């Protein structure tokens, strides 16, 4: 699946252009401290509360969250 490969690429670089899911939605990567709810707050604010988690991982105390806003 093209989206899965694109997400792996996105996970390595937080400043890259948005990548898209197979349904056309753009993905966004946010990073925050593990244990903080900052990532989910950022996603919720950017998407007016409605988003899907595409991928989530943590390493070295940093949480990486890739999300896509839900269609309106």
C-alpha positions in Angstrom: 0.0 0.0 0.0 1.5 3.3 -1.1 0.2 5.2 2.0 2.0 2.8 4.4 5.3 3.4 2.5 4.8 7.1 2.5 4.1 7.1 6.3 7.4 5.3 7.0 9.2 8.1 5.0 7.3 10.8 6.9 8.2 9.2 10.3 11.9 10.0 9.7 11.4 13.7 9.0 9.1 16.1 10.8 9.6 19.0 8.4 8.6 17.2 5.2 5.6 18.1 3.1 2.3 16.3 4.0 1.8 12.9 2.6 -1.6 11.6 1.7 -3.6 8.5 2.6 -5.3 6.4 -0.1 -8.5 8.3 0.5 -6.8 11.6 -0.3 -6.5 13.0 3.2 -3.2 14.7 4.2 -1.3 13.4 7.1 0.5 15.4 9.7 3.3 14.5 12.1 3.5 16.0 15.5 6.0 15.2 18.2 5.7 15.7 22.0 7.1 14.4 25.2 6.0 10.9 26.1 3.2 11.1 28.8 2.0 14.5 27.6 -1.3 15.0 25.9 0.2 17.8 23.7 0.2 15.7 20.5 -3.5 14.8 20.8 -4.4 18.4 21.7 -2.5 19.6 18.6 -4.3 17.1 16.4 -7.6 17.9 17.9 -7.2 21.6 17.5 -6.0 21.3 13.9 -8.9 19.0 13.0 -11.7 20.7 15.0 -11.7 17.6 17.2 -12.2 14.9 14.5 -9.0 13.0 13.5 -7.7 9.5 12.9 -4.4 8.3 14.3 -2.5 6.8 11.3 0.6 5.8 13.3 2.0 6.4 16.7 5.4 5.5 18.1 7.8 6.6 20.7 11.6 6.7 21.1 13.9 8.4 23.4 11.1 10.1 25.4 9.5 11.5 22.3 6.1 10.5 21.0 5.6 10.7 17.3 1.9 10.9 16.2 0.9 10.9 12.6 -2.7 11.8 12.1 -5.3 12.7 9.4 -8.3 15.0 9.9 -11.6 13.3 9.3 -13.7 14.4 6.4 -16.2 17.1 7.2 
